[in-house]
Amino acid sequence: MKIHSNEMRVSVPFFTKSIPAASHTNLSNTKKDGVYISSQSLQLFNGSKGQQKNFLIENLMKHRESLVEMKQNLTEKTLESGKDISSIQEQLKEFEKQIAELDNKIVKQQMKEQEKALGKEKDVKENETPQSEEEQLFTQAFALDQTQKMNHVFKGLEREKNTLESEMKLDANRGIYSERKQEKLIKLEEKLQTIQEQIKENGEQSTEEKNNGFSVPV
């Protein structure tokens, strides 16, 4: 069974809004945790600039969840019918292959976004020009958003690991040992560890920025 991945391209228009002259402008500032952010800054923060990338990651994650669910349903139905897992081995391999490909795409996309954010911070340090409050808030909020996405991926991988361990336990009861499943389990554990370390790193970065006097409104 060959399952084809449907790529979705989302085109998000970028709207520009003219700002009236200062003499005719009455901008209200939002105060939260001692930080003032103009309404224009909030629009930029939540604007369409990063929506395409966010949509891409979200769609990849949804597709991954769908494949994991289909794989689990197929496994459960096969076992419930009294059939052996080996009867659907090729189908399971195809699921696993496509799930692994999606994992790589998700991680690569997340790393690209994070590298851009870190690159921006590095450029600021090299030019010895400190970030403004709004830039610092954007960087901190970006790290928070990435951490939430990584947590989502982590939970999905953890569910997959638990399912695989259950399959291996059933195999063991039948006197079956699968080297392929053992290798896959090791790879899943390595991925979980990598993501966990990245989440920890993002958390430390966020804590450091808070200690420097910046905090993101929640």
HELIX and SHEET records of a PDB file:
HELIX    1   1 ALA A   22  HIS A   24  5                                   3    
HELIX    2   2 SER A   39  PHE A   45  1                                   7    
HELIX    3   3 SER A   48  GLY A   50  5                                   3    
HELIX    4   4 GLN A   51  GLU A   80  1                                  30    
HELIX    5   5 ILE A   85  ILE A   88  5                                   4    
HELIX    6   6 GLN A   89  GLU A  126  1                                  38    
HELIX    7   7 GLU A  133  ASN A  173  1                                  41    
HELIX    8   8 GLU A  179  ASN A  211  1                                  33    
SHEET    1   A 2 ASN A  29  LYS A  32  0                                        
SHEET    2   A 2 VAL A  35  SER A  38 -1                                        
END                                                                             
